[in-house]
Amino acid sequence: MRVRRRTFGDFVKAFLALVALLVLVVGVPLALATAAGWPLPSSFEPMEWLRADLSVSTFLDILTFVVWLAWAQFTACVLVEMKAALSGVGVPGRVPGAGPSQLLARQLVAALLLVGAAAGSFTPGLSQLGQSLEGNQRPTVAAAQQTPGIFAQQQERAAGAAAALAEQASHAAAHADAGGGTAKRGDTKFYRIQPPEGRHHDSLWEIAERHLGDGRRYKEIFDLNKDRIQPDGSRLSEASLIRPGWIMEMPGDARGGDLVEMPDEAPEVSPEVRQQIHDYAETGDHAQAQGGGGAAHVLVPEQRPAPAADDAGHRQPAAPDRQHAAPAQDAPASSTSSFGLPEALLAAPLLAAGLLGALGHRRRQALWQSAFGGIGGRRGMEPPTPTGDAQDAQDALLVGADPEGVRLLDRSLRGLAAALTAESRPLPTVYAAWLSNGDLHLQLAQPSGKPPAPWQLGQDQTFWMLAKDDAERYEDADTAAPYPGLVSLGTMDDSRLLLNLESVPGIVSLSGREEDRAAVFASVAAELATNGWSDRMTITLVGFGEDLTPLAPNRLRHLDGVEALLETMEAETRQRRGALGAAGHDSVLTGRTGPAQHTRWAPHLVLLAAEPSAEDALRLAELAADASRLGIGYLVGTGSGDLPGAAWEMEITGEGKLLAPLLGLELDAQLLPPAQQRAVVELFVEADPERGPDGPGNTPPFLVDISEQGRPAVYARLVGPYEIIGLDTPDGERSALLHEALALLLLHREGVHPRVLSSALWPRGVTDDVREALVERLRTWLGTDPDGTPRLGTDDTGRLTLAKSVVSDLDVLRSLYHEATQGRGVDSRAVRGRLLTDALVLVRGPLLADRPEGRYRWLTHEIVDAQLPLLVADTGLALCEFHLEKNRAEKAIEALNAALRTAPADERLWHELLRATHSLGDPERLTALAADLVGRSGARGLPPRTEALLDELLPTWRDAVAAAG
């Protein structure tokens, strides 16, 4: 660890700052009192003041009074900054109207206190003031005895305790030299779990790191003690669930602390504890191997504060109290088999939810642009059906996505911001968030008081916790996203870590093999680009990710090299500093919420996969010195693991582990390998609304034989209330489940993966046997065709498919419209009219209109809710045109009204309805229709094109509607 020493330049800066403060705080009032005196009159006579002549002395008095006010304001700024610096409270309070004055006072106070211990307790931005670049090169996690500022008293207590333990160790060593001890290498040793000290809680990782030299050896301790009865009667079942007072048998090579022969020669251990260790020793495997006669030792814990601060006093991400950690979500209880689906996407629920939501939005956008002529040629209402790796990726997204978790996270964070704004409190700086069993833990940079209800304090003052049940009480809040820079890195003990890249006081470095780093960078970029808890941001990709830009062209930006990045970021850093100073804000957090919202407070996250040169790394470190204050975050890859300016250092291993030993983290990393990356990008490229007419045609994926000979064996009515014709209704509670499964298969004639089916029906997970039993029941219920072929089959990829004899009214509707507009109806007007009429008769309302609440949630991932209204509207418009060709306006109006029952928001239908009604020559009827339209539009008013059409058809419609209303 590199510890920065104070240089001669630091002392010169401190001396100059002291002189400047003395001149401004003491010299200015002395000079004013001596040269100008008190500018205000000695008596209070307002009328005399008004009648007095304006002279040069009057202006001098006014100017002197203004200088006195400026001095008072600056002195108040100095006092506020001195108090904040000496007390270590983080961001100082703001003096009203004192933006530049307070900034000058802050810099002078920082320079003055830089040579003292109090400077280390400043906020991330202020701790860098007056320091040279050398001091910012490696602000990595420091040991507690090197922590300055507000941790000085803890340091002194820790030093005293360490000295006492050292004395005990020397006594024990002397006793061993005298022959009083019988400990041998390989003897059994024991460690007693210590109660929490402040914010530190014992963990197997830290025990292994202290006494075995490698935190990753915690599994050895776990294996030695798994399922053994502890003194309180409970058992160790998970590595993260340990309690104070438990006893851990240690591997034979454990070292550190006091090794004392047990049970008689351990005067520092109470008799009760000696007995507990003795009893515990009898339950281990070594008891049988040694016949119970081996010498046992207790491993006395070393005194140490929590490894939770870096060398500027900033908190580091640590897992929430792992004694109470639980799974991050209700994972499926099925086997680990993925049926060939990409494991990387299955194991990333937040990333999958973001990608799935963005993909659905992209497809809807393409659908509407296609329908309303937004692109060069009509592409039809059917999105492309993915195949191969893209199909597997889409299925993995459907299975792995946790949209409910994203919704709760977004509402919880926005709700917190709204509550703090209501209390006129600033947003606290958040370094990380942990999701554990639906509960949300925010790790703060420093204590920020009591959180607003329903938030609670967590394991200490730097954790705010929101229980899942409390989070579900939040509604959508009309406030800016407070922490858009949060991004998933992986899981540890079933808790998911999200690091706030925007708030890191410096650079986050990632070392490891290039291909492993690339998978981490791709995952981070994809989640930042599509997550649901951010409003807006800029993500700059350097050295990778040019092909990722289709995921979010408005967010993702690719630069060619480090030089272009440095040029861009130097300009943006200057601009943001100036904007913050002009607005009088200390950081983007104070300007992100409330009336000061503006795009300049949106985060800019830089992902640099290519390792920079030494010179470029120094320039990056200089830019990142106060980047967290400006809302800029840097994640930089390095092959060597040694990067100047790295505040937090991480390493990705070939086994998919993300390690940050100094932060106490060993995560199962969230990755997006190249194959899955290409497959996901392919899904977005195929759904791009800007693609030309060379995309998929208008042909539906499944055409039905609409002749009399094509009568289906099983007919399901989905457009409107759900009905099934041709099958008996299943008995019992499984009927609703079978109906839902059949609806999903009918909407996906290309096939449904078994895991997609099970995740749709059981979002919280299900075992293999339950899923297989449902499929078998569904197969039995659907039966077989006359030739003996099951109506529920399996294709070559293992996906479930329906036979052509199982049809829905949506399939028939699509086929009728296709045949009328592109088949036989093109050459025969009579056939076209009959087909369109038959199609419109099928429309009985919205899709699955009577579906029970709480079921069919998978429909949120579908775009059929947008496809069906467009298909019905196109059918109604085509039938309207058919009737108007023969001047049958009433028939045309009837067709349009039938279409409006399912597509009431389609503006095209209303326009044609206005034209058809106008052709009747009945102004009163047209006025009534206009009044109905105005009533439906509500406060938003009529769309401009509708108003223009009414002005053309009925110029007096405004007066007529007002008189009728």
N, C-alpha and C positions, 0 to 999 in steps of 0.2 A: 504494500500500500504506500502510495506516495503522499506524504503529509507536507503541505505547503508551509514554508517558513516565511516570516515577515522579512521583507527586504528593506534596504535603505530607502528605496523609492516610496515604499508604503509609509514610512515615518515622515518623509518629506511631504507627502500628500496630506497626512494627518496634521502636520504642523501648519501647512497652508490653509487647510480647512478650519483649524482652530483660529488662525488669524482672521480669516474671512468672517467667521461667526462673531468674533469679538468686535470687529469693525461694524458689522451690520446690526448686531443686537445691542452693543454697548456704545460704540462710537457714534452711530447715527443720532440717537437721542441726545447724547452729550453735545454734539455739534449743533443740533436744532435748538436745544435749550440755550446754548451760549450765543449763537448768531441771530436767531430769530425770536426766541422766547415762545411763550404760549400764544397761539394765534387767535384764540377766541376772546371776545370782550369780557371784561371783569364783571359787568352787570347784564341782567337780562331785560332789555328794552327793545322789543321787536319793532315798535313804531319808529323809534329813533333810528334804528338800523335802516329802515326803508327810506327815511328822509335824508340819510347821510349821503354825501357825495362819493362817487366811485373814483378812487384814486389808485395810484400805483401800489401804495401800501395795502390797499384792500385786496388786490390781486395777489400780492405776496403772502398775505395772511391766508387766503384761500389755498394757495399752492403749498404753504407750510402745513396746513391742516391735512391736505391730501397725503403729504409725505408722512405725517404722524400716523395716519390710518394705515398706509402701506407698511410702515415699520411694525405697527401692532399686529397686523395680519401675519407678517413674516415671523415675528416672535412667537405667535401662537402656533405656526407651522413647526418651528423648531422644537417647541415644547411637546407637541403631539408626536413628532418623529422620535425625539429622545425617549419619551415614555414607551413607545412601541418597541424601540430597539432594546431598551434595557429590560423590559418585561417579557420580551419574546412572544408577543401576542400575534404575530403574523402580519396581516395587512393592516396598517394604521388607519385610524379614522380620518375622514376627509374634512378639511377646513373649508367652509362654504366660500365659493368664488376664488379659491387660492390655487388654481391648477399649476401655473408656472412657479409661483412662490413656493408651493409645497414641494414641487419637484426639486427646486434648487436646495431647499432645506434638507430634503431627503439625501441628496447626493453629498452635501457637506457633512451631515451627521454620519452617513455611512463611511465616508473617508476618515472621519475622526475616530470612529469606533472600530475601524478595520483592524487596528493593531491590538485591540483587546478581545477578550473571549466573547463579549456580547454580540459582536458582528455575526457570529455563526448562527444566531437565532433569527436572522432576518428572513424575510420571505424569499422564494427562489429568485425573483428578479433582483431584489436589492442585495442579496448576498454576493452578487458578482460585481457590484459597483466598486470602482477603484482597484480592482484586481487585474493582474496581468493575465495574458492568455495561458501562461504556464499553470496558473492556479485553477484553470477550468478544464484542464486536459483530461483528468481522470477523477471526477467526483464520484467514485464508487463507494459502496457501502463501507463504513468505517466501524471498527470495533468501538464498544461503548466507552472505553477509557480514552478514546480520541475524540469523543463527541463534545463540541464546544457549547457555549451559550447556556440555554435553559437546562441542559443535561449535566451541568458542572457539579451540582450537588449529588446527583446520582453517581457521578464518577467518583466523587470522594467517598461515598458510602461503599461503592463497589471495591474501591482500592483498600479500604479498611477491612472489609470482609475477606478479600483475597489474601491480605496479609495474615489474618487470623487463621485461614485455612492453610496457608503455607507453613505457619508455625506448627499446626497439627500434623501436617505431612512430615515435617522434620522429626517430630517426636515419634511418629510411626516408623520412619526409616531407621532411627536410632534403635528402636525396640526390635526391629527386624534384624539389624546387624548384631544385636546382643543375643540372638538365638531365640528370642521370645516368640517369633512368628513361625508358622509352618506353611505359609503360602508357597505354592509351587506354580510354575508355568502350567497352564491348563487347568488349574483348580477352578471350581465353579464360583462365579461371582454373581452378585445380585445388585440391582439398582432399585431404589424406592422412588416412585413418581412424586415429584415435588408439587406443592400447591402453587397456584399462580402468583407471580410477583409483578404487580402493576399490570402491564399489558402483555407480559410474557406468560405463555402456557407451555408446559413441557410437551414434547412430541417425540415419537420414536425416531424420526429423522434427526432431530437435534441431538438426541442421546447418542445415536450411532455416529454422528459427525464429531461429537466431543470425545467419545471413548473408544471408537473403532476407526476413526480417521476418515470415514466416508459415510455421508448421510444415506447413500443408497443401500447400505448394509442393514437398514432398519428391518428389512424382510427377515434377516437371520434372527433378530430379537423377536419378531412376531412369531416365527415358526417355533422358537423355543418355548413360547408362553401361550400359544393359541389354545383356547378352551380349558385352561387350567383355572381352578377356583381361586379367586382372589380373597384377601382378608375380609372384604365386605360381602362375600358370597356370590358376587357376579363373576363373569368370565370375559376374557378378551376374545372378541369375535371379529373385529375389524381393526386394521392398523391405526385408524384415525381416532378410535374410541378408547381413550385411556383416561383414567381418573386419578386424582391425587390420592396417595396412600397405597396404590397398587404396587406390587413387587414384580420386577422384571428380571428373569434369569438372563445373564449376559454370556456371550461367547467367551471362550477361554483366553483370547488375546486382548480382551478389553483392558484399557489403561486409562489413567487419569484419576484425579481425586485421591482419596485415602483408601488404600487397600488394607483392611484390618481383618485379622483372623476372627472367625465367628465360631461359637456364639459368646465365648467367655471373655475374649480379649478385645472388646469394642466398647470402651467406656463412653464414647460420644454417642452411642446408639442406645436408646432406652430399652429396658428389659422387655417391654411389650413388643417393640419392633423386632428385637432379637428373636422372640418367640414366634412372631409372624413369619419371619424369614426362615426360621428353622422348620416350621410347619409347611411352608411353601416348598422348601427344598425337598421334602419327602414326597412331593407329588410329581416331580420331574423324572424324565427318563434316566438322568444320571444317577438317581437314587438306586435303581436296580443295578446299574452298571458298576457302581462303587460300593454297593452294599450299605449305603447310607453312611459310610465312614470317611468320605472325602472332606477336606477342609473347605468351608464356605466362607466367602468374603462379601462384604457390602461395598458397593461403589458409591462413595460419598460424592454428591454432586458438587461441581465447581460453581462458585458464586459468579454470576455474570448477568448484566442487564440484557434486555431483549435486543437482538440484532436488528433493530428497526429504524436506524437513522443513518443517513449518509453523512459525509464530512461537512455538509452545510446545515445539518440538523433537520433534514427533510425525512419524513416518514417513507418507508418502503412498503410495497405490497406484501402482505402476509395473509395466509389463509385465515378466515374467521375461526373462532374457537372450534378446533377439530374434535374436541370432546363431544360436540353436539352436531357434527357434520352429518348430513344425510344425502341421499342421492339427489343429483341436480334436477331430475324429473323422474316421473314414473316410467322407467324404461320398460320396454316390452319384456315380458317374461319368457319369450320364445328363445329358442336356441340361438347361438351366435352365427348360425348359417345365414348367409345373406342371399342365397339363391342366385349368385352371380352378380348382384347389385354392388355398386361401388361402396366399399366400407367407409371411405373418407367422407362421403356425403351423408351416409346413414348416421355417422357419429357426430355430425355438426348440425344440431337442430336449429340454432339461430341463423347460421349461414344458409341452410336449406330453406328456411322460412322466407328469408330475404330474397333469395334467388327465385323462389316460386312466386312470391308476390310481384316481383319486378317482371317476371316472364308473363304472368297473367295480364299485368298492365300493358305490356308491350303488345300482346296478342289482341287485347281489346282495342288498343289504339289503331292497330292495323285493320281490324274489323270495321271500325267506324270510318276510317279514312277510305277504305274500300267501298263501303256502302254509300258514302256521300261524295264520291268522286274526288277524294283528296289526293289520289295518285294518278299516274298516267293511264292506267287501264284497270278495269274491274278484275279483282283477284278472286272474288267469290267470298262466301261466308264461312268457309271451312279452313281452319288453320292447318298448316302442313302436319302430317302425321310423322313423328320422328321414327327413325329406325336405327338398329344397331346400337352403338355406344350412346348415341343421343337418347334413344328410348330407355336404355338402362339408367342413364343419368336422370331423366325425368321421373322414372319410377322411384329412384333413390331419394329424390327431392320430396316426392309425395309421401314416402314412408318416413323419412327422417325429420321433416319439418315440424317445428313447434310454434305455430302462429300464435297460440294462446300465451306462450311464454314471452314472445316478442311484444304482444299487446300489453301484458301486465308490466313488463319492463318499461315500455314507453309511457304508459299512464302513470306508473309510480314515479318516474323521474320528472315528468312534467307536473304532476301533482305536488311533488316536493318543491319545485321551483315556484309554483303558484302560491303555496303556503308561505314560503320565505318572503316572497314579494309582498304578500298581504301583511306580514309582520315587519316590513321594512328592514329585512335582514339580507345580507349578501349571500350569494351561493358559496358554499365552502369548496375548496379545492379538493377534488376526488382523484386519487391515484389509481384506484382499482375498484372493481365490483365483483362480488362472488354470488353466484346463484346456487343455492343449496336447498333442494327439496321444495322449490318454488319460493323460498324466502330470499330476500335480496339484502346483501350486506354491502354497504359502501365504506371503503377505507379512505379516511380523510388524511390530508397532508398534516394537519395539526388539529387539536381539539377545537371545536366550534360551538360549544355550548350544547344545550338540550335541543334535540331535533323537534320539529313541529309534529303534533299528533297526525296520524297514528304511528309515525316513526318512533323508534325507541333507541336508546343507547345500546350498543352491542357489548362485546366482551370488555371494552374499555372506552375511554373518551374519544378515541379516534375511529370508532366504528359506529355507524348508524345502521339500524336494522329495520326492515319492514317485513312482517309476516305475510305469507301468501293470502291468508283470509282477509287481512287488512287491505292488501293491494287490490283485491277484487271489489272493494268499496269505491275505488276511484272511478270517476267518469272522465271522458275526454276533456282536457283542459286547453283553453285557448291561450297557450303561452309557448314561447320558443323552447326547443329542445335544449336542456341545460348542459348535457354532456354528450354531444354527438361524436366525440372521438373515442368512445368505448368500443373495443373490438375483442372478440374471443381469441384466446391463445390456446386453450386446452382445458383439461380436467385434472384434478388432483383429489383423490379420495372421493370421487363422485361429485365434487363441487366444481363448477365451471368458473374460470377466471376470465374477466374482461378487463384489459388494461386500458387506461385512458391515455392514449398516446399524446393527446393535446396538452396534458398537464405535466408531463415528465420534465423535471428541471434539467434538461440537457438532451443528449442523444441516447437512444436505445440501440445497442449494438446486438447483432445476431451473428454468431460464428457457427461453423460447421461446414460440411461438404456443400459444394455449390448447388447440387441437385436437391439436397434436403432444404437448404435455405430458400430455393425457388418455390418449393411447395408451401412453405410458410408465408412467403411474400404474396403468392397468388391467393391464398386463403384470406389473408388480411385485406388485400385489395378488393376481393370480391365481396366480402362482408361489409366493408366500409362503403362500397358503392351501392349496395342494395338494402342495407339494414333498415328496420322500421322505427328506430328511435332517434333518427337524425332528420333535420329539415333540409339542410343544405351544407355542402362542404366542397372543397377542392382536394382531389387526391392526385398528386403528381408521382408518376412512375418513371423511374430512371434505371436503365440497365435491364429491364424486363417489361412484360405486360403490354406490349403494343397491341397484341391480339385480344386483350381484355377490355378494351375501350367500348365494344358493342354492349357490354353489360350496363353501362350508364354513361353515355357520351357527354351528358351535362356535368358529370362529376369527375370522371377519369380524364387525366391529361398525361400524355406520354412525351418525355423529353429525350433527346438523342444522347446526351452525355452529361458529365458532372459540370463541365464548364457552363453549359446552358442553364443548369440548375442553379449554380452559384450566382450567375448574373440575375436570374429571375428572383431568387430569394433575397438577395441583397436589396433589390429595389422594393420588394414587398415588405421586408422587415422595416425599412425606413418609413414606408407609407403607413404601416400599422402603428409604429411608435408615434408618428406625428398625429395620427387620428386619435389615439388614446390620450395623448397630451392635450389636444384641442378639446376633446370631450370631457376632460377632467376625470378620467377613469384610471384606476391602478392596473386593471387587467381586463381581459375580455369578459370575465365572469360578471363583473359589475355593470357591464354594458350590454350583456346578452339578453337580459330580461327587463321587463318594465318598459317605459316609454322610449328608451334609447335603442331599441332594437334596430339593427341595420345589417346589411350584408357584410360589412367589414368585420363583424363579430363572428362570422362563420369560420370554422377551423380550416386550416390548410395543413394537410398531412403529407409528408414527403416519405416515399418508400424508395430507398436507394439500394438496389440489389448488388450493384457493382462496387467492389471495394475501392474507395478513393485513394489517391496518392497521399503521401505524407503532407504535402503542401495544401492539397484540397481538404484533407481532414482537419487541418488547423483552421482553415477558413470556415468550414462547417461548424467546428466547435465554437468559434467566435459568434457565428450567427445564432447558434442554439443556446447561448449563455442565458438569455432571458426570453427564449422562444415560448415557454409555457405561459408567460404573462401576455404574450401577443396572440395566443391561440394557434401556434404553429408547432407541429410535432415531427420528429425525425426518427425513422427506423432505418438503420444502415447495416448492410451486410459486410462481414469481414471474414477473410479466411484465416487470419492469424489470431483473432480473438483479442488483439490489442489495438484499440481505437481511441485516439485522443478525444477528450470531451464526452466520453461515454458515461452517462449517469448510471444506467442500469445495463448489465451485461448478461446476455443469454446465449445459450448454445443449443443447437438442434443436433441430435444424434441420429445415426443410421437406423436405430430401432424406433424412431418416432417419438423420442423423449425430448421435451424442452426443459433444459436445466438452467437454473439461476441459483447456484449454491449460496451466494452471499445474500440472496433474498429468501432463502429457505424454500425454494420451489423446485419440484420435479413433476412436470405436467406430462400427461399424454397429449401430445401436440395436436392441434387442429391443422390439417394439411389439405391442400388441393393439388394432388399430383398432376403431371402434364396430361395424362390420358383423360382424366375427369375434367380438367380445365378445358381441353379441346371440345369435349362433348357438351359441356355447359355453354360454351361460346356458340357452338353450332345451333343450339336451341334458340338463342337470342338472335343470331343472324337470320335464321329461317323466318323468325317472327317480325323482322324489321319492317315497319310500315312504309319505309322509303324505298323498299325494293320495287323494281319495276314489274310489269305485267308478265314477266317470264316465270313468276312464281306459280303456285298451284292453281289449277283451273277451278271452274264452278261445279264440277262433278262431285256429288256427295260421296263419302267413303263407303256407303252401303246403299245400294239401290234395291228397291222392293219390286217384285212382280205385281203390278197393279191390275192385272187382268183377273177375270173370274177364276182362272186356273191357278192363280197365285195366292189363294186364300191361305193365311198362315194357320199353323196348329195352335200357337200361343200368341195372343194379341194383348199388349199392354198399352193402356191409355195413360200417357204421362203429361200431355198438354191439357192441364186442368186437374181435376181430382184424379187420384191414382186408382185405376181399376185394372184387373187382369181377367181376361176372357180365355177360357180353354183349360184352366187349371182349377183344382179344388183349393179352397183356402186352407192353409196349414193350421193345425190345432196348436193351442198353447201360446206361450210367450215368444216362441221363435218365429211366429208369423211375420212380425214387423221386421225382424232381422233378415229373413229370407226375401221379403219384398224390397228392402233397401239394397241388398246385394244384387238382386235382379235389375233394379234401376241403374245401378252403377255399370253393370255389364251392358245394358241396352244403350247407354250413352257412350260406350267405348267399344264399338264393334271391332276395332283392331285387336282387342284383347286386353286383359287386366292381369297384372302380375299378382300372384297369391299374397305377397306381402303388402302390396298396395290395397288389395281388398281387405285384408285384416286390419291394416292401420286406419282405413276409412271407417270401418264398422266399430273398431275398438281403438280410439285414439290413444288411450292410456296403456295399450299393450295387451297381448293375449298369448297364451301358450300354443305350441305347435298342434297339440292334439285337439284343442278347441277349434282352431282354424280348419284343420283337416276334417273334423266332424261336420262343420258348417258346410264346407264344399261338398261333402258327400250327401248331406241332406238336401242341398240345393240341386244336386245332380238327380237325386231320387225324385224330388218334387217336379222337376221339369220333364222327367221321363225320357222316352226315346222316340225317334221317328219310326214310321212303319217299316223301314228297312233295318231297324235295330240299332241305328246310330244314336248314341247319347246326344241330347240337345245341349248339354254342357260338356265341351271337350277341352283339350289342351293342345296348343300348337307346339311347333318345334322348339320355341324358346321357353316353354314351360308356362306360358300365359293362358289364362282361362278365356275361352271364346264360346259364343253362342252359335247354334246352328241357324241357317237361314229361315227355318220354320218358326223361329221365335222373333217376333216383330213388334215394334212400338209404333204408335200413331205419329211420333216425330219422324221415324224412318219413312212412313207413308207420306207425310207432309212434304218432306224434302224431295222424295221421288216424284210426287205429283207436280211440284213447282218446276223441277228439272225437266220433266217430260213436256210440260206446257211451254217452257221458254227455250228449250234447246233440243227437244225431241220432236214427237209427232205434232205438237201444237204449233210449231213454227210454220208448217205448210198448211195447216187446217185451222181456220178460225173457229169453227164449231168445236173441234176437239180441244182447242186452247181454252175456250170459255167453260166447257164442261169440267176440264181438269182443275182449273183455277177455282171454280165454284166448289168442287169436291174438296179441294185443299182447305178452303176457308171454313167449310163446315166442320172440319176436324178441330178447329181452334175453340176450346171451351174455357180458356183462362190461362193464367201463368203456369209455368212448369211445376208439377207436383204441388198443386195449390193447397192441398190439405195435409201436407206433411207435418208430422208431430214435432212440437218444439223440442230441441235438443238432439234431434236426429238429422241426418243428411247434411252434416257440417262440411263434408268433403265438397259440397257444391260451391263453397267459397273459392275453391281452387279451379273451378271450371269456368269456361266462358259461354256456356250454353245459355246462361241468363241474359247475355247480350246477343247471342246468335238468334234465339227464338223470336224476340220482338222484331229484329230486322227481317227475318224470314217471313213473318206474318205481315209486316208492313209492305214488303216487296210484293207479296201475294195480293194484298188488298189494292195496291197501286196498279198492278197489272190487270186485275179484274175491273177496277174503275176505268182504266183506259179502254178496256174491251167494251164496256157498256157505253162510254161516251162516244165511241166511234159510231154508234147507232142512235145517239142523242137520248139515251135512256138515263137521264140524270138521277132519277129516284133510285134506280138499281145501283148506280155508281155510289150514291150516298149510303145506301144500305151496305155495300161492300166495305166502304171506308169506316163506317161505324162499327162493323164487326171486327175489323182489324184494330181499331182504336181500343177495344176492350182488352187487348193483350199488349198493345204498343202505344199507350196513351201519351208518351213523351216524344214520339216521332213527329218532328215538325213538318215533314213531307206530307204526312197524312192530313194534317190540318190545312195545309195550303191547298191540296186537291179538294178537300171538303169545302173550303171557301169558294173555290172556282166552280165546283159542281152546284153548290147552293146558289151562287150568283147566276148561273145559267138558267135557273128556274124563273128568274124575273120577279122574285118576291123579296122586296127590301126589308119587310118586317122579319122574315125568317133569317135573312142574312144578319140583321141587327141583333137578333136573339143569339145567333151563333157567335157573333163578335163579343157580346156580353158574356157568354159562357167562357170564351177564350180568355177574356180579361180576368174573370173570376178565378180561373184555373192558374193563371200566371202569378197571382199573389203579389207580394211586395216587389218582386223582381221586375214586373212589367212584361209586356210582350217583347218577344225577340225583334230585332230591327227589321229582319226580312218580312216577318209577319205584319208588322206595322206598315211597311211599304206596300205590301199586297192589299191590305185593307184600305189604305189611302187611294189605291188605284180602283178597287172594286166599289168602295162605299166611302166617298170623301167626307161625308157627314157622320161617320161612325162614332167619333169621339163625343159629339153633342148628343147623339141618339143613345149611346151607352150611358152617358152621365144622366140623361133624363130618365132612362129605364131603371138606373140604379138608385 
